[in-house]
Amino acid sequence: MIYDIGKLLRENAYPGRGIVLGRSKDDKKAVAAYFIMGRSVNSRNRIFEQTEDGIRTRAFDESKMEDPSLIIYHPVRVLNGFTIVTNGDQTDTIRDYMREGRCYRHALHTRTFEPDGPNWTPRISGVVTPDGRYNLSILKSMDGDPACCCRYFYEYDRPVAGTGHFIHTYRCDGDPIPSFEGEPERVSIEARSAGELAELLWDSLNEDNKVSLYVSFIDLESGQADSVIINKNV
């Protein structure tokens, strides 16, 4: 089944943090998107800003920053044509392992879900290769039991034009918040540009909970990326 990602987002007030990887409809660009949401003042007090090799999160109002440990990180790093997208500091773990010629899976076997019980927020990660293949992964607790970390890896070696896969940290809102379940959701990508997809995603995210969004269309021939950042705090 191929889902309408706009509909998925409009019907879910709190998917948490989400990654979409895929291929443009004209089959010429790899697509990567990442968004963050927040319920607390600390989580909502963030923006995305561009760096030399991707993006990072930063406090919008430094005076309101409380614990930065799980909310300040580099969601996107680009290394030798590989685009790494994650919801935490495992971005750097993956990058460091890949610098040494090792696999992203090896990197993630050194990590677990976030230490934020009782939610035990999953760590979601993705890597786009220079030729547009991509993978997604999720590290999550076993049904909320922190004694067991479950690691799932999904690899897509023949992306289909106009489609992608969407994975997010939470199934929906709750207390504690239930973790994502099942395989990444296959979604349609009809947008012709990063700006067009960013507008669709941003408008579909819950108005109260959305914080920041990043979308990139990466040309498969040149490797050049057209990227868009939208922040609620401006």
Secondary structure, DSSP 8 states (H G I E B T S, - for coil): --B-HHHHHHT-S---SEEEEEE-TTSSEEEEEEEEE-SSHHHHSEEEEEETTEEEEEESSGGG----TTT-S-SEEEETTEEEEESSTHHHHHHHHHHTT--HHHHHTT--S-S-TTS---EEEEEE-TTS-EEEEEEEEETTEEEEEEEEEEEESS--TTEEEEEESBSS--SS--B--SS-EEEE---SSHHHHHHHHHHHS-TTTEEEEEEEEEETTT--EEEEEEES--
